[in-house]
């Protein structure tokens, strides 16, 4: 593992960014009447995942870092619901649903691992 200088070096951010690209890809096929509804909502929530990881990266206090990661987790759960809704409305295929759901589960585990690493780092380096 190399040195982490930027949020873009974080695997959790990289996977989250790829997830957003996947969400954008599948939502292109949503009905036009959903452009200001479900399409906008799922994209907004998906973008919030890596955006909060990025924003929290430079926060100095443990509480601030954890707060931003918590927002990422909340947005991820929101996207999971929108995926269920999109599947039930037949806006996405079962294959796309299953792939994105698996990706979301992986990201959830990565965020949890990152939270533990951040807590451990701050515990072992209380002045940072």
The first five atom37 places (N, CA, C, CB, O) and aatype in JSON, in Angstrom:
{
  "aatype": [20, 20, 20, 20, 20, 20, 20, 20, 20, 20, 20, 20, 20, 20, 20, 20, 20, 20, 20, 20, 20, 20, 20, 20, 20, 20, 20, 20, 20, 20, 20, 20, 20, 20, 20, 20, 20, 20, 20, 20, 20, 20, 20, 20, 20, 20, 20, 20, 20, 20, 20, 20, 20, 20, 20, 20, 20, 20, 20, 20, 20, 20, 20, 20, 20, 20, 20, 20, 20, 20, 20, 20, 20, 20, 20, 20, 20, 20, 20, 20, 20, 20, 20, 20, 20, 20, 20, 20, 20, 20, 20, 20, 20, 20, 20, 20, 20, 20, 20, 20, 20, 20, 20, 20, 20, 20, 20, 20, 20, 20, 20, 20, 20, 20, 20, 20, 20, 20, 20, 20, 20, 20, 20, 20, 20, 20, 20, 20],
  "atom_mask": [
    [1, 1, 1, 1, 1],
    [1, 1, 1, 1, 1],
    [1, 1, 1, 1, 1],
    [1, 1, 1, 1, 1],
    [1, 1, 1, 1, 1],
    [1, 1, 1, 1, 1],
    [1, 1, 1, 1, 1],
    [1, 1, 1, 1, 1],
    [1, 1, 1, 1, 1],
    [1, 1, 1, 1, 1],
    [1, 1, 1, 1, 1],
    [1, 1, 1, 1, 1],
    [1, 1, 1, 1, 1],
    [1, 1, 1, 1, 1],
    [1, 1, 1, 1, 1],
    [1, 1, 1, 1, 1],
    [1, 1, 1, 1, 1],
    [1, 1, 1, 1, 1],
    [1, 1, 1, 1, 1],
    [1, 1, 1, 1, 1],
    [1, 1, 1, 1, 1],
    [1, 1, 1, 1, 1],
    [1, 1, 1, 1, 1],
    [1, 1, 1, 1, 1],
    [1, 1, 1, 1, 1],
    [1, 1, 1, 1, 1],
    [1, 1, 1, 1, 1],
    [1, 1, 1, 1, 1],
    [1, 1, 1, 1, 1],
    [1, 1, 1, 1, 1],
    [1, 1, 1, 1, 1],
    [1, 1, 1, 1, 1],
    [1, 1, 1, 1, 1],
    [1, 1, 1, 1, 1],
    [1, 1, 1, 1, 1],
    [1, 1, 1, 1, 1],
    [1, 1, 1, 1, 1],
    [1, 1, 1, 1, 1],
    [1, 1, 1, 1, 1],
    [1, 1, 1, 1, 1],
    [1, 1, 1, 1, 1],
    [1, 1, 1, 1, 1],
    [1, 1, 1, 1, 1],
    [1, 1, 1, 1, 1],
    [1, 1, 1, 1, 1],
    [1, 1, 1, 1, 1],
    [1, 1, 1, 1, 1],
    [1, 1, 1, 1, 1],
    [1, 1, 1, 1, 1],
    [1, 1, 1, 1, 1],
    [1, 1, 1, 1, 1],
    [1, 1, 1, 1, 1],
    [1, 1, 1, 1, 1],
    [1, 1, 1, 1, 1],
    [1, 1, 1, 1, 1],
    [1, 1, 1, 1, 1],
    [1, 1, 1, 1, 1],
    [1, 1, 1, 1, 1],
    [1, 1, 1, 1, 1],
    [1, 1, 1, 1, 1],
    [1, 1, 1, 1, 1],
    [1, 1, 1, 1, 1],
    [1, 1, 1, 1, 1],
    [1, 1, 1, 1, 1],
    [1, 1, 1, 1, 1],
    [1, 1, 1, 1, 1],
    [1, 1, 1, 1, 1],
    [1, 1, 1, 1, 1],
    [1, 1, 1, 1, 1],
    [1, 1, 1, 1, 1],
    [1, 1, 1, 1, 1],
    [1, 1, 1, 1, 1],
    [1, 1, 1, 1, 1],
    [1, 1, 1, 1, 1],
    [1, 1, 1, 1, 1],
    [1, 1, 1, 1, 1],
    [1, 1, 1, 1, 1],
    [1, 1, 1, 1, 1],
    [1, 1, 1, 1, 1],
    [1, 1, 1, 1, 1],
    [1, 1, 1, 1, 1],
    [1, 1, 1, 1, 1],
    [1, 1, 1, 1, 1],
    [1, 1, 1, 1, 1],
    [1, 1, 1, 1, 1],
    [1, 1, 1, 1, 1],
    [1, 1, 1, 1, 1],
    [1, 1, 1, 1, 1],
    [1, 1, 1, 1, 1],
    [1, 1, 1, 1, 1],
    [1, 1, 1, 1, 1],
    [1, 1, 1, 1, 1],
    [1, 1, 1, 1, 1],
    [1, 1, 1, 1, 1],
    [1, 1, 1, 1, 1],
    [1, 1, 1, 1, 1],
    [1, 1, 1, 1, 1],
    [1, 1, 1, 1, 1],
    [1, 1, 1, 1, 1],
    [1, 1, 1, 1, 1],
    [1, 1, 1, 1, 1],
    [1, 1, 1, 1, 1],
    [1, 1, 1, 1, 1],
    [1, 1, 1, 1, 1],
    [1, 1, 1, 1, 1],
    [1, 1, 1, 1, 1],
    [1, 1, 1, 1, 1],
    [1, 1, 1, 1, 1],
    [1, 1, 1, 1, 1],
    [1, 1, 1, 1, 1],
    [1, 1, 1, 1, 1],
    [1, 1, 1, 1, 1],
    [1, 1, 1, 1, 1],
    [1, 1, 1, 1, 1],
    [1, 1, 1, 1, 1],
    [1, 1, 1, 1, 1],
    [1, 1, 1, 1, 1],
    [1, 1, 1, 1, 1],
    [1, 1, 1, 1, 1],
    [1, 1, 1, 1, 1],
    [1, 1, 1, 1, 1],
    [1, 1, 1, 1, 1],
    [1, 1, 1, 1, 1],
    [1, 1, 1, 1, 1],
    [1, 1, 1, 1, 1],
    [1, 1, 1, 1, 1],
    [1, 1, 1, 1, 1],
    [1, 1, 1, 1, 1]
  ],
  "atom_positions": [
    [[0.85, -1.18, 0.0], [0.0, 0.0, 0.0], [0.89, 1.24, 0.0], [-0.96, 0.0, 1.22], [1.81, 1.35, 0.8]],
    [[0.6, 2.17, -0.9], [1.38, 3.38, -1.0], [0.92, 4.44, -0.01], [1.3, 3.93, -2.39], [-0.02, 4.24, 0.76]],
    [[1.6, 5.54, -0.04], [1.26, 6.66, 0.81], [-0.03, 7.31, 0.3], [2.41, 7.7, 0.86], [-0.24, 7.47, -0.9]],
    [[-0.88, 7.66, 1.25], [-2.14, 8.3, 0.9], [-1.96, 9.81, 1.08], [-3.33, 7.77, 1.78], [-1.8, 10.31, 2.19]],
    [[-1.99, 10.5, -0.06], [-1.77, 11.94, -0.07], [-3.08, 12.69, -0.31], [-0.74, 12.32, -1.14], [-3.31, 13.77, 0.23]],
    [[-3.93, 12.08, -1.12], [-5.18, 12.71, -1.53], [-6.33, 11.73, -1.33], [-5.11, 13.18, -3.01], [-6.12, 10.52, -1.25]],
    [[-7.53, 12.26, -1.24], [-8.7, 11.38, -1.14], [-8.79, 10.44, -2.34], [-9.99, 12.22, -1.03], [-9.36, 9.36, -2.24]],
    [[-8.22, 10.85, -3.48], [-8.27, 9.99, -4.67], [-7.4, 8.74, -4.52], [-7.82, 10.77, -5.9], [-7.53, 7.8, -5.3]],
    [[-6.53, 8.73, -3.52], [-5.71, 7.55, -3.24], [-6.47, 6.48, -2.45], [-4.47, 7.96, -2.47], [-6.02, 5.34, -2.37]],
    [[-7.61, 6.85, -1.88], [-8.39, 5.93, -1.06], [-9.19, 4.97, -1.95], [-9.34, 6.71, -0.13], [-9.92, 5.4, -2.84]],
    [[-9.06, 3.68, -1.7], [-9.82, 2.68, -2.45], [-11.31, 2.91, -2.27], [-9.44, 1.24, -1.99], [-12.08, 2.75, -3.23]],
    [[-11.74, 3.29, -1.09], [-13.16, 3.53, -0.84], [-13.69, 4.66, -1.71], [-13.41, 3.85, 0.65], [-14.81, 4.59, -2.22]],
    [[-12.88, 5.7, -1.89], [-13.3, 6.79, -2.78], [-13.31, 6.32, -4.23], [-12.37, 8.01, -2.61], [-14.26, 6.62, -4.96]],
    [[-12.28, 5.59, -4.65], [-12.2, 5.11, -6.03], [-13.41, 4.23, -6.38], [-10.89, 4.32, -6.24], [-14.02, 4.39, -7.44]],
    [[-13.75, 3.3, -5.49], [-14.91, 2.41, -5.73], [-16.2, 3.22, -5.73], [-14.97, 1.29, -4.65], [-17.11, 2.94, -6.52]],
    [[-16.3, 4.2, -4.85], [-17.5, 5.04, -4.79], [-17.66, 5.85, -6.06], [-17.44, 5.97, -3.57], [-18.77, 6.02, -6.57]],
    [[-16.56, 6.35, -6.57], [-16.6, 7.13, -7.81], [-17.06, 6.24, -8.97], [-15.2, 7.75, -8.12], [-17.89, 6.66, -9.78]],
    [[-16.54, 5.03, -9.05], [-16.95, 4.1, -10.1], [-18.44, 3.77, -9.96], [-16.1, 2.8, -10.04], [-19.15, 3.61, -10.96]],
    [[-18.91, 3.66, -8.73], [-20.32, 3.4, -8.45], [-21.19, 4.54, -9.0], [-20.55, 3.24, -6.93], [-22.23, 4.29, -9.61]],
    [[-20.75, 5.78, -8.79], [-21.49, 6.94, -9.32], [-21.57, 6.86, -10.84], [-20.8, 8.26, -8.88], [-22.62, 7.1, -11.43]],
    [[-20.46, 6.51, -11.47], [-20.46, 6.4, -12.93], [-21.46, 5.31, -13.37], [-19.04, 6.07, -13.45], [-22.14, 5.47, -14.39]],
    [[-21.53, 4.23, -12.62], [-22.51, 3.17, -12.92], [-23.94, 3.66, -12.76], [-22.27, 1.97, -12.03], [-24.81, 3.34, -13.57]],
    [[-24.19, 4.42, -11.71], [-25.53, 4.98, -11.49], [-25.91, 5.92, -12.64], [-25.59, 5.74, -10.13], [-27.02, 5.85, -13.16]],
    [[-24.99, 6.78, -13.03], [-25.27, 7.68, -14.15], [-25.57, 6.88, -15.42], [-24.09, 8.63, -14.4], [-26.47, 7.23, -16.18]],
    [[-24.81, 5.82, -15.63], [-25.0, 4.99, -16.83], [-26.4, 4.37, -16.88], [-23.95, 3.89, -16.87], [-27.05, 4.41, -17.92]],
    [[-26.86, 3.8, -15.77], [-28.17, 3.14, -15.8], [-29.32, 4.14, -15.78], [-28.31, 2.2, -14.62], [-30.4, 3.85, -16.3]],
    [[-29.11, 5.31, -15.19], [-30.21, 6.27, -15.11], [-30.45, 7.0, -16.43], [-29.93, 7.29, -14.03], [-31.48, 7.65, -16.59]],
    [[-29.52, 6.9, -17.36], [-29.74, 7.49, -18.69], [-30.99, 6.89, -19.33], [-28.5, 7.25, -19.61], [-31.69, 7.55, -20.09]],
    [[-31.26, 5.62, -19.0], [-32.42, 4.94, -19.58], [-33.72, 5.14, -18.83], [-32.13, 3.5, -19.67], [-34.74, 4.59, -19.24]],
    [[-33.7, 5.9, -17.75], [-34.94, 6.15, -17.01], [-35.89, 6.97, -17.88], [-34.65, 6.88, -15.67], [-35.45, 7.73, -18.74]],
    [[-37.2, 6.82, -17.65], [-38.18, 7.62, -18.41], [-37.93, 9.12, -18.22], [-39.62, 7.26, -17.97], [-37.51, 9.56, -17.15]],
    [[-38.2, 9.87, -19.26], [-37.96, 11.32, -19.22], [-38.76, 12.01, -18.12], [-38.32, 11.94, -20.56], [-38.33, 13.03, -17.58]],
    [[-39.94, 11.47, -17.78], [-40.74, 12.1, -16.72], [-40.08, 11.96, -15.34], [-42.14, 11.5, -16.68], [-40.52, 12.6, -14.38]],
    [[-39.05, 11.13, -15.22], [-38.34, 10.94, -13.96], [-37.12, 11.86, -13.81], [-37.9, 9.51, -13.83], [-36.45, 11.83, -12.78]],
    [[-36.83, 12.67, -14.83], [-35.61, 13.47, -14.82], [-35.51, 14.36, -13.58], [-35.55, 14.32, -16.08], [-34.41, 14.55, -13.05]],
    [[-36.62, 14.91, -13.12], [-36.59, 15.78, -11.94], [-37.03, 15.04, -10.68], [-37.47, 16.99, -12.16], [-37.17, 15.64, -9.61]],
    [[-37.26, 13.75, -10.8], [-37.69, 12.95, -9.66], [-36.63, 11.89, -9.36], [-39.07, 12.28, -9.94], [-35.57, 12.21, -8.83]],
    [[-36.92, 10.65, -9.69], [-36.04, 9.55, -9.3], [-34.64, 9.69, -9.89], [-36.64, 8.23, -9.73], [-33.66, 9.42, -9.2]],
    [[-34.52, 10.08, -11.14], [-33.19, 10.23, -11.76], [-32.34, 11.22, -10.97], [-33.32, 10.68, -13.23], [-31.19, 10.93, -10.64]],
    [[-32.91, 12.36, -10.68], [-32.2, 13.39, -9.93], [-31.86, 12.92, -8.52], [-33.02, 14.68, -9.88], [-30.75, 13.13, -8.03]],
    [[-32.81, 12.28, -7.86], [-32.62, 11.84, -6.48], [-31.51, 10.8, -6.35], [-33.91, 11.28, -5.92], [-30.64, 10.91, -5.48]],
    [[-31.54, 9.79, -7.22], [-30.55, 8.71, -7.1], [-29.16, 9.23, -7.47], [-30.93, 7.52, -8.0], [-28.17, 8.83, -6.85]],
    [[-29.08, 10.1, -8.46], [-27.78, 10.67, -8.83], [-27.24, 11.54, -7.71], [-27.9, 11.48, -10.13], [-26.05, 11.46, -7.38]],
    [[-28.08, 12.38, -7.14], [-27.66, 13.26, -6.04], [-27.13, 12.44, -4.86], [-28.83, 14.16, -5.58], [-26.08, 12.75, -4.31]],
    [[-27.87, 11.41, -4.5], [-27.46, 10.57, -3.37], [-26.16, 9.83, -3.68], [-28.57, 9.57, -3.01], [-25.29, 9.71, -2.82]],
    [[-26.04, 9.32, -4.9], [-24.82, 8.59, -5.29], [-23.6, 9.51, -5.26], [-24.99, 7.97, -6.69], [-22.54, 9.13, -4.75]],
    [[-23.73, 10.7, -5.81], [-22.62, 11.66, -5.83], [-22.2, 12.03, -4.41], [-23.01, 12.92, -6.61], [-21.02, 12.28, -4.16]],
    [[-23.14, 12.06, -3.5], [-22.87, 12.42, -2.12], [-21.93, 11.42, -1.43], [-24.16, 12.51, -1.35], [-21.24, 11.78, -0.47]],
    [[-21.9, 10.19, -1.9], [-21.05, 9.17, -1.25], [-19.57, 9.54, -1.38], [-21.32, 7.77, -1.87], [-18.92, 9.77, -0.37]],
    [[-19.02, 9.6, -2.6], [-17.6, 9.96, -2.7], [-17.33, 11.42, -2.34], [-17.09, 9.69, -4.1], [-16.23, 11.76, -1.89]],
    [[-18.31, 12.3, -2.53], [-18.1, 13.71, -2.19], [-17.88, 13.88, -0.68], [-19.31, 14.55, -2.64], [-17.01, 14.65, -0.27]],
    [[-18.63, 13.16, 0.13], [-18.44, 13.25, 1.58], [-17.15, 12.59, 2.04], [-19.63, 12.62, 2.31], [-16.52, 13.03, 3.0]],
    [[-16.75, 11.53, 1.35], [-15.46, 10.9, 1.65], [-14.35, 11.92, 1.36], [-15.25, 9.59, 0.81], [-13.43, 12.08, 2.16]],
    [[-14.46, 12.59, 0.22], [-13.46, 13.59, -0.16], [-13.44, 14.75, 0.83], [-13.75, 14.12, -1.57], [-12.38, 15.18, 1.27]],
    [[-14.61, 15.25, 1.19], [-14.68, 16.4, 2.09], [-14.15, 16.05, 3.48], [-16.12, 16.91, 2.2], [-13.46, 16.85, 4.11]],
    [[-14.46, 14.86, 3.95], [-14.0, 14.45, 5.26], [-12.52, 14.15, 5.34], [-14.75, 13.25, 5.7], [-11.93, 14.16, 6.42]],
    [[-11.91, 13.89, 4.19], [-10.5, 13.49, 4.15], [-9.58, 14.49, 4.84], [-10.07, 13.3, 2.72], [-8.67, 14.09, 5.57]],
    [[-9.81, 15.77, 4.63], [-8.92, 16.8, 5.19], [-9.39, 17.35, 6.53], [-8.8, 17.93, 4.21], [-8.73, 18.22, 7.11]],
    [[-10.51, 16.87, 7.03], [-10.97, 17.35, 8.33], [-9.98, 16.9, 9.4], [-12.4, 16.83, 8.65], [-9.45, 15.79, 9.35]],
    [[-9.73, 17.77, 10.35], [-8.69, 17.54, 11.35], [-9.15, 16.71, 12.55], [-8.16, 18.85, 11.83], [-8.38, 15.92, 13.09]],
    [[-10.4, 16.88, 12.95], [-10.84, 16.18, 14.15], [-11.51, 14.85, 13.79], [-11.8, 17.06, 14.96], [-12.09, 14.7, 12.71]],
    [[-11.41, 13.92, 14.69], [-12.05, 12.62, 14.51], [-13.55, 12.78, 14.33], [-11.75, 11.7, 15.71], [-14.15, 12.14, 13.46]],
    [[-14.16, 13.63, 15.13], [-15.62, 13.82, 15.04], [-16.03, 14.32, 13.66], [-16.08, 14.81, 16.12], [-17.02, 13.86, 13.1]],
    [[-15.27, 15.27, 13.11], [-15.59, 15.78, 11.78], [-15.43, 14.71, 10.71], [-14.71, 16.98, 11.45], [-16.28, 14.57, 9.84]],
    [[-14.34, 13.96, 10.77], [-14.1, 12.9, 9.79], [-15.23, 11.88, 9.83], [-12.75, 12.22, 10.04], [-15.77, 11.49, 8.8]],
    [[-15.58, 11.44, 11.03], [-16.63, 10.43, 11.21], [-17.98, 10.97, 10.74], [-16.71, 9.98, 12.68], [-18.77, 10.23, 10.16]],
    [[-18.23, 12.23, 10.99], [-19.49, 12.84, 10.55], [-19.64, 12.75, 9.03], [-19.55, 14.31, 11.0], [-20.71, 12.39, 8.53]],
    [[-18.59, 13.08, 8.3], [-18.67, 13.02, 6.84], [-18.8, 11.58, 6.35], [-17.44, 13.67, 6.22], [-19.52, 11.31, 5.39]],
    [[-18.1, 10.66, 6.99], [-18.23, 9.26, 6.6], [-19.62, 8.73, 6.92], [-17.17, 8.4, 7.31], [-20.16, 7.89, 6.19]],
    [[-20.2, 9.21, 7.99], [-21.58, 8.84, 8.33], [-22.55, 9.34, 7.27], [-21.96, 9.42, 9.71], [-23.5, 8.63, 6.92]],
    [[-22.32, 10.53, 6.75], [-23.17, 11.05, 5.67], [-23.02, 10.17, 4.42], [-22.79, 12.53, 5.34], [-24.0, 9.91, 3.72]],
    [[-21.8, 9.71, 4.15], [-21.59, 8.8, 3.01], [-22.39, 7.52, 3.19], [-20.1, 8.47, 2.85], [-23.03, 7.04, 2.25]],
    [[-22.36, 6.98, 4.39], [-23.11, 5.75, 4.67], [-24.61, 5.97, 4.5], [-22.82, 5.24, 6.09], [-25.31, 5.13, 3.94]],
    [[-25.1, 7.1, 4.97], [-26.52, 7.41, 4.83], [-26.92, 7.56, 3.37], [-26.85, 8.68, 5.58], [-27.97, 7.06, 2.96]],
    [[-26.09, 8.23, 2.6], [-26.37, 8.38, 1.17], [-26.34, 7.05, 0.45], [-25.37, 9.34, 0.53], [-27.13, 6.81, -0.47]],
    [[-25.44, 6.19, 0.85], [-25.36, 4.85, 0.24], [-26.64, 4.07, 0.51], [-24.14, 4.08, 0.79], [-27.16, 3.41, -0.39]],
    [[-27.15, 4.14, 1.71], [-28.41, 3.46, 2.03], [-29.56, 4.04, 1.22], [-28.72, 3.58, 3.53], [-30.45, 3.31, 0.77]],
    [[-29.54, 5.34, 1.04], [-30.57, 6.0, 0.23], [-30.53, 5.47, -1.21], [-30.37, 7.54, 0.24], [-31.57, 5.17, -1.79]],
    [[-29.33, 5.35, -1.78], [-29.19, 4.83, -3.14], [-29.69, 3.39, -3.22], [-27.72, 4.9, -3.6], [-30.33, 3.01, -4.2]],
    [[-29.42, 2.6, -2.18], [-29.9, 1.21, -2.19], [-31.42, 1.16, -2.3], [-29.44, 0.47, -0.91], [-31.97, 0.33, -3.03]],
    [[-32.09, 2.04, -1.59], [-33.55, 2.09, -1.71], [-33.98, 2.49, -3.12], [-34.14, 3.06, -0.68], [-34.87, 1.87, -3.7]],
    [[-33.35, 3.53, -3.66], [-33.71, 3.97, -5.01], [-33.48, 2.88, -6.04], [-32.91, 5.21, -5.39], [-34.23, 2.78, -7.01]],
    [[-32.46, 2.06, -5.84], [-32.23, 0.93, -6.75], [-33.37, -0.08, -6.67], [-30.89, 0.24, -6.42], [-33.82, -0.61, -7.69]],
    [[-33.84, -0.34, -5.46], [-34.99, -1.24, -5.29], [-36.2, -0.67, -6.01], [-35.32, -1.46, -3.77], [-36.9, -1.38, -6.73]],
    [[-36.44, 0.62, -5.81], [-37.57, 1.28, -6.46], [-37.44, 1.22, -7.97], [-37.68, 2.73, -6.0], [-38.41, 0.88, -8.66]],
    [[-36.28, 1.52, -8.5], [-36.05, 1.5, -9.94], [-36.27, 0.09, -10.51], [-34.62, 1.98, -10.28], [-36.84, -0.07, -11.59]],
    [[-35.83, -0.92, -9.77], [-36.04, -2.3, -10.2], [-37.53, -2.63, -10.21], [-35.28, -3.28, -9.28], [-38.04, -3.22, -11.16]],
    [[-38.22, -2.26, -9.14], [-39.65, -2.56, -9.03], [-40.49, -1.81, -10.07], [-40.15, -2.22, -7.63], [-41.57, -2.27, -10.45]],
    [[-40.0, -0.68, -10.52], [-40.68, 0.09, -11.57], [-40.24, -0.35, -12.98], [-40.41, 1.58, -11.39], [-40.68, 0.2, -13.98]],
    [[-39.37, -1.35, -13.02], [-38.81, -1.87, -14.28], [-38.01, -0.82, -15.05], [-39.93, -2.39, -15.16], [-38.0, -0.81, -16.28]],
    [[-37.34, 0.07, -14.31], [-36.48, 1.08, -14.93], [-35.07, 0.53, -15.17], [-36.42, 2.34, -14.05], [-34.36, 1.0, -16.06]],
    [[-34.68, -0.47, -14.38], [-33.37, -1.1, -14.56], [-33.55, -2.61, -14.61], [-32.38, -0.7, -13.43], [-34.51, -3.16, -14.08]],
    [[-32.62, -3.25, -15.26], [-32.66, -4.71, -15.37], [-32.26, -5.35, -14.05], [-31.74, -5.2, -16.51], [-31.62, -4.72, -13.2]],
    [[-32.63, -6.58, -13.88], [-32.23, -7.32, -12.69], [-30.71, -7.43, -12.62], [-32.87, -8.74, -12.68], [-30.12, -7.36, -11.53]],
    [[-30.07, -7.59, -13.77], [-28.6, -7.7, -13.81], [-27.96, -6.4, -13.31], [-28.11, -8.02, -15.24], [-27.04, -6.45, -12.48]],
    [[-28.43, -5.26, -13.8], [-27.9, -3.97, -13.33], [-28.18, -3.78, -11.85], [-28.51, -2.81, -14.14], [-27.32, -3.3, -11.11]],
    [[-29.39, -4.15, -11.43], [-29.75, -4.03, -10.02], [-28.79, -4.86, -9.16], [-31.2, -4.49, -9.79], [-28.27, -4.36, -8.16]],
    [[-28.58, -6.1, -9.54], [-27.72, -6.99, -8.74], [-26.28, -6.51, -8.71], [-27.77, -8.41, -9.3], [-25.63, -6.56, -7.66]],
    [[-25.77, -6.04, -9.85], [-24.39, -5.55, -9.89], [-24.23, -4.32, -9.01], [-23.98, -5.22, -11.33], [-23.3, -4.25, -8.2]],
    [[-25.13, -3.36, -9.16], [-25.03, -2.14, -8.36], [-25.25, -2.4, -6.88], [-26.02, -1.11, -8.85], [-24.64, -1.75, -6.04]],
    [[-26.12, -3.34, -6.55], [-26.34, -3.7, -5.15], [-25.1, -4.35, -4.56], [-27.55, -4.65, -5.02], [-24.73, -4.06, -3.42]],
    [[-24.45, -5.23, -5.31], [-23.19, -5.83, -4.85], [-22.12, -4.77, -4.67], [-22.71, -6.91, -5.84], [-21.37, -4.78, -3.69]],
    [[-22.04, -3.84, -5.62], [-21.08, -2.73, -5.5], [-21.37, -1.92, -4.25], [-21.14, -1.83, -6.76], [-20.45, -1.53, -3.53]],
    [[-22.64, -1.66, -3.98], [-23.03, -0.88, -2.8], [-22.63, -1.6, -1.52], [-24.55, -0.61, -2.8], [-22.16, -0.98, -0.56]],
    [[-22.8, -2.91, -1.49], [-22.41, -3.69, -0.31], [-20.9, -3.63, -0.08], [-22.87, -5.15, -0.44], [-20.44, -3.53, 1.05]],
    [[-20.14, -3.71, -1.18], [-18.69, -3.61, -1.07], [-18.28, -2.24, -0.54], [-18.02, -3.88, -2.44], [-17.42, -2.14, 0.33]],
    [[-18.9, -1.21, -1.06], [-18.59, 0.15, -0.6], [-18.96, 0.32, 0.87], [-19.34, 1.2, -1.46], [-18.22, 0.96, 1.62]],
    [[-20.06, -0.24, 1.28], [-20.47, -0.19, 2.69], [-19.39, -0.79, 3.58], [-21.82, -0.93, 2.89], [-19.05, -0.22, 4.62]],
    [[-18.87, -1.92, 3.19], [-17.8, -2.57, 3.97], [-16.53, -1.73, 3.96], [-17.5, -3.98, 3.4], [-15.85, -1.61, 4.98]],
    [[-16.22, -1.13, 2.81], [-15.04, -0.28, 2.73], [-15.17, 0.95, 3.61], [-14.79, 0.13, 1.28], [-14.21, 1.35, 4.26]],
    [[-16.35, 1.56, 3.63], [-16.56, 2.73, 4.49], [-16.4, 2.32, 5.95], [-17.96, 3.36, 4.26], [-15.75, 3.02, 6.72]],
    [[-16.98, 1.2, 6.33], [-16.85, 0.72, 7.72], [-15.39, 0.49, 8.08], [-17.64, -0.58, 7.92], [-14.95, 0.85, 9.17]],
    [[-14.64, -0.1, 7.15], [-13.21, -0.32, 7.39], [-12.44, 0.97, 7.51], [-12.62, -1.17, 6.29], [-11.53, 1.1, 8.33]],
    [[-12.81, 1.94, 6.68], [-12.15, 3.24, 6.73], [-12.45, 3.95, 8.05], [-12.61, 4.12, 5.54], [-11.57, 4.56, 8.65]],
    [[-13.69, 3.87, 8.5], [-14.06, 4.45, 9.8], [-13.2, 3.84, 10.91], [-15.58, 4.23, 10.1], [-12.67, 4.56, 11.75]],
    [[-13.07, 2.53, 10.9], [-12.24, 1.86, 11.93], [-10.79, 2.31, 11.85], [-12.31, 0.32, 11.76], [-10.15, 2.56, 12.87]],
    [[-10.26, 2.43, 10.62], [-8.87, 2.87, 10.44], [-8.67, 4.29, 10.94], [-8.46, 2.76, 8.97], [-7.67, 4.59, 11.6]],
    [[-9.62, 5.17, 10.63], [-9.53, 6.56, 11.07], [-9.58, 6.63, 12.6], [-10.68, 7.41, 10.45], [-8.8, 7.35, 13.21]],
    [[-10.5, 5.88, 13.2], [-10.59, 5.87, 14.67], [-9.3, 5.34, 15.3], [-11.79, 5.01, 15.13], [-8.81, 5.89, 16.28]],
    [[-8.77, 4.27, 14.72], [-7.54, 3.68, 15.23], [-6.38, 4.66, 15.11], [-7.22, 2.38, 14.48], [-5.58, 4.81, 16.04]],
    [[-6.29, 5.33, 13.97], [-5.23, 6.31, 13.77], [-5.32, 7.42, 14.81], [-5.31, 6.9, 12.35], [-4.31, 7.78, 15.42]],
    [[-6.51, 7.96, 15.02], [-6.68, 9.06, 15.97], [-6.46, 8.59, 17.4], [-8.07, 9.66, 15.84], [-5.99, 9.36, 18.24]],
    [[-6.79, 7.34, 17.67], [-6.56, 6.79, 19.01], [-5.06, 6.67, 19.29], [-7.25, 5.4, 19.15], [-4.6, 6.95, 20.4]],
    [[-4.3, 6.26, 18.27], [-2.86, 6.06, 18.42], [-2.05, 7.34, 18.21], [-2.4, 5.02, 17.45], [-0.87, 7.38, 18.55]],
    [[-2.67, 8.38, 17.67], [-2.02, 9.67, 17.42], [-2.92, 10.79, 17.91], [-1.7, 9.84, 15.9], [-3.44, 11.57, 17.11]],
    [[-3.12, 10.89, 19.22], [-4.13, 11.83, 19.76], [-3.88, 13.3, 19.42], [-4.19, 11.69, 21.24], [-4.81, 14.1, 19.52]],
    [[-2.67, 13.68, 19.04], [-2.43, 15.09, 18.71], [-2.77, 15.38, 17.26], [-0.98, 15.46, 19.0], [-2.73, 16.54, 16.85]],
    [[-3.1, 14.36, 16.45], [-3.46, 14.56, 15.03], [-4.94, 14.57, 14.85], [-2.86, 13.49, 14.16], [-5.42, 14.73, 13.73]]
  ]
}
